[in-house]
Amino acid sequence: NYNPSDPRCCMRSHNITMSTSSSRHKMPNKVPFGNISVPALCMLVSFLYLNASGVIGISFRSSNMRVARMDSRHFFKITDNNSRLSMLINDPRNKLSLVQSCSQGIFKRATSIRGGNINCDDDDSQNDDCPDVCCDMPNQNQFDGASKPPKFALLFMDKFCNYHGGYLASKARDVYGVATIDVISSYIAGYMLRAVNDDMESNGQDEQSSILSMRLPSPDQLSQWKQKLPRGIQIIAAICESDSGLGEAELLGDAISVRYHNGYNEARRDKFLMNEVAAKHGLRTVQQKLCASLDEANAFATELGVGQSHPSLDYTSEEDCSDLKASSALSLSGTEDIRAENFNTGRLGGTTSSHHRLQKEDRSWKYCIIKPTRGVASDDVHFCSNLEQVKAAFEKIQGTSIFGSTSGERHNSVLVQEFAVGTEYAIDIISKNGEHKIATLWRYDKRQANGAPFVYFATEVVDAESKIGKIVCEYAMKALDALDIRYGLTHSEFIINENDEMERSLGPRLVEVNCRQHNTNFAPLAMAAIGYNALDMLLASLLGDLPGLPENTEHMRLPWDELPQLPQTRAFAAVVHLVCYEEGLLVAIRHDVLEEIGSLPSVYAMEIYDHFEVGGHIEKTIDIRSDSGWVHIINDDEEQFQHDYDRIVELM
């Protein structure tokens, strides 16, 4: 169901293996084509598609089909520790600035679009201070019938990622025949301009002009900017890819009266307000308080049970790290009734309990979370086991810049929350006129590593129709209702204590709701495990009812009304997040370790961030931004799936 012209989810450094070996009893997912399993067939079609799209190259060797572009540069030895010789190395999304990684393409694209595909009422409009309307029209030649200008458009804010906004925009044009309009949020535009000004090259002036031409219009410029929109076109929705631009996307959608929008609501981004709203609507939430002083923070932490002399958690020792790596299948006592269901309820890892070993000694110890009200990717989220840690966390956050602010706002208060013990779930949901449908239910395997309490090890696809899945999904949909989210894509997180029967009966608690996509390359994995993905569902919800859709691309569109509310998996699947335990100078690479991971039966795709070179300095993984890369694993054999995950964790 995909057009070869679509930019399918791009994966840069691949090691994808699919075999046609005759010994199918040895590798359940690597079987002859005559008896190929459903997930293997799905992945085969996906990667043949990727090959046709030029994303990857496939070469044949003996009876195996292996992607030729296998990057084995990223396993190495380090110089300043004797504990481990082979590691996977980390990078926070390549540690490249937004300008370095994204802006060159945006600059070229903005320059090529201005004056090309848009119809302006004023021929001199490019000479004024008002930003241009950067609009891409669909290629009408690929559709049946006479070429007609599109009547509808989608507006994209901060569209930088090929496998998120890039995919949505391309498919909107090529499959639905609508135009796409690009703008850059004030926060991102300011960041990019500062970067260009700090490193002004020969084309720096052109880059400045390109950024300014695509920036979000100011309130005073909005009327003039709207006049520059292509004549007779209606904007259906505004889709924002970045966290920092979400508020402006809501304001812009409301101001220009896009057809589907949720209005403006600060509680969708403020973590304190979000929980307050959920609680007012009868949803179970953590205890919390917004504290303007350290005395307030200490008093509330003490009220939560945090003591003066509770031991600090330190998971930096080799013994502790070994214990954690060896415990990938943590015991989940008390969940046998859940596990007995005929559903995939998750096989990797255990509870998101950053103090499970301390609790064995004294369950009276309590902990709290200190964090800012605005943030992304666990930035400045602190797990505190004593008041000394509360003090350090509070002082680190108070007075710092508020994430996404363009007016110099700073945190005058710090959020202190009860620590919720349990398993953390993430849910991708598509909403259409208040009807919510689950795209994917994910279960996190988070553990302590390198002194950090919440390091991602795996994000696993699980059945939403299981007993625990239904409980979490029902809560999630109520949370969207509480925040008045009626349209669009959300990625939200919740915690439920599966270990304790009483706690489990009380239901989940909210971590956060994000009005954006899941920030990983999730679509290929969801396609293989479920059969569809959240991005295609989003387009179906927004564009599927439009009149005059191209008839010759109907087979490439999802029918919204036929999609189930809760998806069920047909295979075990997960994103494995590669964790680095060392830091120092990179002096050698272990090719054999990368080869071993690539040869595991469940491994279909992987990426080790490709700018790590011998001679570079590497750092430990402490959050999702600083991991080493990822591995996609999928198998219809539970035992093999678990074995391969454990082996990858062992090799980290």
N, C-alpha and C positions, 0 to 999 in steps of 0.2 A: 504493500500500500504506500510506497514512497516513490516520489519522482527522483530520478537520478540527478537532477539539477539541484536538489535540496542539499544544503550543507549539513549532512548528518553529523551527529555529535562527534566533534573532533577530538582525537586522542593522539598526542604528539609522539610519544615513544612507546611503541607497541611491542608486546610479546604475546601474540595470540596463537594458541595451538588448537587445532581441531584435526583429529586423525581418523583415517578410515581403516585402521588396523583390524585384522580379522579376529584378534583375540579379545572379543568384546567382554568376556567375563572378567578380564583384568581391569578394564577401564570403562565403567558404565556409560560415560558420556562420549566415549570414543568408539563408535561401533560402525559396522558397514552401513552404507547408505540404504541398503534394503531394509534394515531394521533400526534406522537411526531414531534416537529418542526425541521427544518433542522439544526439550530445551536445546539439544544439540542442533536440531533442524532450524529452530528459530535463530540461533546464533550463526549458523551457516548462512542463512538468507541475509542476516544483518551484515555480516562481514563481506559476503559477495557484493552486497549493495555498496558498502564502504569502498570496496575495491573498484567498483564501476564508477564511483564518484571521485576516484583519485585520492581518497583519504589515506588508504593503506595499499600496500602491494603484497600480493600473495605469490609465493613460489612453491613448487612441488619438489619434495625430496623423498625418494623411496615411496612408502605408502602414506607418508604424513603430509599434511597440508599446513604449512607454517608461514606466518607473516615474515617477510624478508627483513623488514626494518626493525630488527631487535637491537635495542640499545643496551649494551652491557658495560657502560662506563662508570657505573655509580655504586659499585661495591668496592670497598677499599680498606686499607689499614690506616690506623692513626698513630700519631707519634707520642702523645702525652698521656696515654693510659695503657696499662698492661692487661686490662681485664678481658678485652674482646678484640679479635683481629678483623672480624668481618662484620660490617654494619650496613644498614640502609641509611642513607643520609637525607637530611631534611631540608626543606625550604618552604617558607611561608608563601605559597603560590608564586614561586620563582624569585621571591624577594626583588622583583623588578618593579620599578615605579609604574604607576598607571600610564604615564606618558611613554616610558620606554616600551611597555608591553602592548599598549593598545592605540596610542594616539596617532602614530604614523598613518595607519590605515584610515582612521577617522579624518585626519587632515586631508589626505588625498581624496577621500570620498566626498568630503564637504566641498572641496574645490571643484570636483567634477560635476557635482549635482547642481550647484547654484546656477541659475539661468538656463538649465537644461530641461528639467522635467516639471517645472512649476510654471503656473500662469499667474503673473503678477498684474495687479491693476495699475501699478505705477512703474513705468520703465526705469525710473531713477531710484527704485526702492533699494538697490544695493548700495547706494551712496549715503543712505541715512544711517542713524545710529541703531535703528531697530534690527534685531536679528533676522536673518533670512528664514524662510520655510524650506527646510531640506527634505524634499519629498522624492521617494522612489515609486515609479509607476510599475504596474505589472506588465509583463511581456505579453501583449495581446495576441501576438502571432501564434502562440502555442494553443490558444483556445479556438474552438469551432466558431464559425460565423464571422460577421463583420467586426472590425476593431472598433470598440467603443471606449470612451474615457471612463474610468472607474467612478462610481458614485460614492464609495465608502473608503475609509482609511483607518488604520490603527496608528496611534501615536506612541512612540517608544522613547523613554527617557533613559539616558546612560546605557545605551545598547552597545556593549563592548565584547561580549562573549559569543563566540561562534555557535556554541552548543546550547545557549539559552536564547537571548534576544535575537541573535543572528539566525538561528533556526526558525524561530517564530515569524520573523519578518519575511524570510525567504518563502516559507510555506504559505503565509498569508497572501503574498503576491502570486505565487506560482500555482497554488491549489484553489484559493478562494477568489483570486482576481481583484484583490483590494490593494490600494496604495498604502505606503508606510511613510511616516513622518518621524524624523529624528530631532530630539533636543537634548542638550546637556544641562544637568542641574547646576545651580549656582555653586554648590560646594565643589563638585567635580571640576567645573570650569575654572574656578579659582585655583584649585590645586594644580591643574594643568598649566594655567598661565604662569603661576609662580615657578613651576619647573622649567618652562620655556624661558622665562626671564632670567633664571639662574644659570641657564646653559644656552645663551643666545648664539646660534650658529648662523650660517649664511641664509638659511631659509627660516630663521626665527620669526621674522616679520610675517611671512606667509602663514606660519603655524598659529601665530597670534590671531590673525584675521580669520582663520578657519575656526578656531575655538569661539571667537566672539560671534561669528556668523551663526553658530549652532546653539548658542547659549539660550537658556530660558528667558523669554521676554519679561521685563519688569512689569509691574501693574500698570504703569503709565504707557508702556509700549504695547500692551496686550491688544487693544483695539486695532492699532495699526498692523500688528502681526497677524491678526485674524483676517484682515483684508488681503494679506499675501497668500492665504491658503488657496489651493486650486479651486477654481470656480465650480460651484455645484456639488462639492464633496462634503460628506458628513463624517465626522470622526466618531467611530464606534466606542472606543475605549482608550484610556491611557495606561500603558504598561511600563512599570519601572523595574529595571534590573538591579539597581544599587540600593543599599539600605539608606544611604545618606539622602537620596532623592525622593524617598517615599512621600514625605509631607508635601513637597512641592508638586509632585504628580497628582496628589489628591486635590490640591488647590487649583492647579491648572485644569484638571478635568472638570471641576465644578465651574470654573470661570468661563470656559469655552463651551460648556453644556454638551459634553460628550454623551452619547446615548446611554451607556452603562457606566455608572460610577457610584461610589459609596459615600460621597460627600467627604468632608474633612473631620477627622477625629484624632486628636493628639494621643488618646489612650491606646491607639494601635501601635504606638512607638515607645511611649513612656512605660517602663516596666512596673513602676509603682501604680500609676493610674490604671494600667491594664488589669492588675490583680484586684484593685479596688472595684472596678466595674464588674469583673467576673463574680466577686463576692456579693455585690448588690443584687446580682441576678440569681443568687442561690447556689452558685458553684463553689465547690470546695477549693480553698486556696491556702497557701502558706501564711503564717503570721508574718507581718512586716511592719516596718516603721521607717519613715523618712526622717533622718536625724541631721539636724543643723550643727550639732556640736559633738565633740568626742564624749562628753559626759552623757549625752543622750544615747549615743551608740553603745557605750559601756553598760548603761543602765538597762537598755533593751536586750542586749546580748546576755546579760546576767539573768534577766527575766526568762529568756529562752533556755537557760540552764548552762550557759557557757561559764566555766569557772576560771578563777585567777591562775590556777596552777595546772590545768589539764596539760598533758604532754603534747608537744608539737608533733605533727606528722612529718616524717622525713623518709622519703622513698628514694633517696639518692644512692644508697649503698648497693653494692653488687648482690648481696644476699636478698634484699628486698625486691630488687628488680627481677631476680631469678624466680623468686616465689610467685610474683605476679605473672610472669610470662608462662610459668608452668600451670597456671590456674585458669586457662582460657575457658574451661567448662566448669564454672563454679557451681557448687551445689545449690540447688534451689529447693530446699526442703519446704514442704507445705504447698508445693505447686503440682503435686502428682495428678490431681484431678484435672488441672489445666492441660498438662502434658498428655494426658490420656485421650484427649480429643483427637479426632481425625483431621487435624489442621496443622499447618506449619506455624507454630507459635514462637519460633526462634530457637536456634541451637547453639549460638555463639555467645560466650561470656556469661555474665550474670548481672547482679544488681549494680546500679550506679551508686554504690555505697562506699564513700571514700574513707570509711572508718570501720570496715567489717572486722578487721583483726583486733582493733582496740575494743570493739564491742564484746568480743569474746571474753575479755578480762573484766570489763565493767560496763554494763549497759546503761548505767546512769549518766555517763558522759554525753553531753550534748554539744552541738556545733551550730554555727551560723554562717550565712553567706553575706559578704559585703561586696556591693557592686554599684556602679553608677546607674542612673535611671535610663540613660541612653547608651547604647553600645552595640557591638557586633562581634561575633566569633569568640566569645568568652573573654574579650578584652577587659582587663581590670576586674575580673570576677575572682574573689578571694574566699577560700574555704578556711574558716578560723576555728581553732579548737581551744583557744584561751584569749584572755583580754589583751595580752601583749600583741597577739596577731591582729586583733580587732583594731588596736591603736595604729599599727603599721599600715593596715589596709585603708583605714579611714583617712589618714594623713596623705596617703598616696593618691586618693581620688579627689578629695575636697580641693576645690580651686582649679582643677584641671578643665580644659576646654570640653564643652559638650559636643559629642559626636554629631557631625552633620551641620553644626551651627556655622553660619556665615557672618554673624554679627558679633563675634567675640564673647558669646555667652559662656559662663563657667559654672561648674557644679558648686552651688552654695550648700547643698545637702547631699547626704550619702544614704543609699538604701541598705537597710539591714533586714535580712529575711531569715526565717527559720529554715534549717537544712532539711530537705525532704528526702528520706531514705527510700530507695526503690529502684525500679527499672525505668529507664527513660525511653520514651517512644517519640518518634517524629512522624507527622502526618502531612501529606500533600493533599490538599482539598481544592476542588474546583467548584465555584458557586455560580449559579445562574438564577437571577431573580429570587434569591433566598433559598433555592434548592441546592443542597450540598451533596456532592459525590466525592467519595474517597478515591484518589488516584493511586496512592501507595501508602502503606503503613510500614514504617521502618522501626527497628529495635536497635538501640545503641549498645555496644560493648565499650564502656568507658572504664578506665582504671587509673590508678595512681602510677606515675612514672616521672623520673627526673625531678622529684620534689613538687610536681604539679598534681593536683587532685583529680582533674577531669581530662585525661588524655584519650582521644578517640582511637580505638583499635579496630572496630568494625561498625558498619551501618548495614543491618540485615533486613531484607524484605521478608515480611511475615503476613499471614492471612488476617484480613480485617474481619472475616466472618467467624473467627474463633471466639470463645467466650470472653477472653481478655481483650481481644481486638474490638469486639462490639462495645465493651464498656468504655474503652479509651476513645473510640471513634464517636460514640454518642456524646461524650463529654466535649470532645473537640468541636462538634457541630453546634452545641449549645454555647460554647465560648465565642464562636463566630457570630451567632445571633446576638450575644450580649454586646459585642463590639460593632453591631450593625453592619456586618460585612455581607453583602448580598450578591456581589459580583466578583469574579476574578480568581486568581490563584493565591493560595496561602500555604506557608510551610510553618507548622507549629510544633511545639514540643511540650510533653506532659510526663509526669512521673507517677507511677503506681507501685505500691509495695506488694509485690507478688508473694513474698516470703511469709507474710503475716496474714492469716485468714481474716482477722478483724479489720486490719488496715485495708486489705483488699476489698472488703465489703463496703468500705467507706468511699471507694472510688479514687480516681486520679486527682492530681493537683496540677495547676497550670505552671509551666515554666515561662513560655512566651509564645505569642502569635506574631508571625512575620508576613506581611502582605507582599510577598515576593516568592521567587522560585527557590527550591532546594539548591544550595550553592555547591553542587558537585555535578559531575557528568553522569546523571542518573538515568537518562532516557534509554540507552542501550540495555542496561540491566533490567529496567522495568519492562521493556519490550519482551525480553527473553523470559522473564519470570511471570509476567501477567498477560502480556499480549498487546498492551497499549501504554501510553505514558501521559504524564500531566500536561505536557506542552500541547500535544494534539487535542487533549480534552479541553484545554483553555480555548483554543481556536474554535473548536466545535461549539462551545458555549457562547462565544461572542459573535461568531460569523455564520454558524450553521443555518440560521433562520433568514439570512439575507435573501432578498429576491434576486433572480438573475444570476445565480452562481453557475460557473462553467460546468456544462454537462459532462465533458470529457475528463474531468478530474473528480467526479463524484466518488469513484472507488477509492480515492486517496483521502477522503474525509471521514471522520468518525461520526456516527449517528448518535447525538447526545441522548435522545430518548431511549435508546437501546442499551446504554451503558448502565451497569449495575451500580447501586449506591455503595456497596462494599465489595472490593475485589478479592479474589481468592487466587493464591499462587499455584503454579503448576510445576514448580521446581524450587530448590533451595538456592538462594542468591544473596550476595553481599558485596559491598565495597569494603575492602580491607585497607585501613589507613596505616601506612608504613611509618614506624616510630624509630627514631634514632636515640640511642642511649649515651652517646659519646660526643665530645667536642674536641677540636684540635685541628691540626693541619692534615689535609688529605694527601697521602703519599703513595697509595696504591689502590687498585680496584680488584675486587674478587669476582671475576667473570663466572666462576663455577657456581657461586651462590645464585646469581641471577639466572643462570641456565637451569638450575634445579627448580627455582620457583616457576619458571616458564614451562617446565615439563610436567608440573603437577596436573592431574586429570581435570581438576575443577577450574583451572586458570584459563581465562579466555582473553583477558586484556590487562595490561599494566602500564603504568607510567612511573618512571623515576625522574624527578625534575631535572631537566637536561642541562642546566647551566652550572652544575657542580663539576669542577675540573680538578685534576691532580694539582696540588699546590694551593688550593683554596682552603679557607677556614670554614669549618662546619660547627654547628651548634646542636644542642639537644632539643628534642621535641617536647614542648610543654603545652601545646594547644593545637587546634585544627589548622592554624596558620603556619605552624612550624613543622608539619610532618614531612616525610621524605618523598611522598608520592602515594600511589594507590594501586590496588590490584582488584579487578573484577573477578569474582569466583561464582560459578553456577554449576549445579549438578542435581540430578534427580535421585541420587543415592545419598542418603543422609550420612551414613558412616564415612563415605569417601569425602563428602563435603566438610565434615568436622575434622577429619584427619588432615586434609590439605590446609585448612585454616590454622590448625595447631602448628603445622610445620612452618607455615609462613611466619607466624608469631615467633617461633623458636629461632628462625633465621634472622630476625631483625637485629 
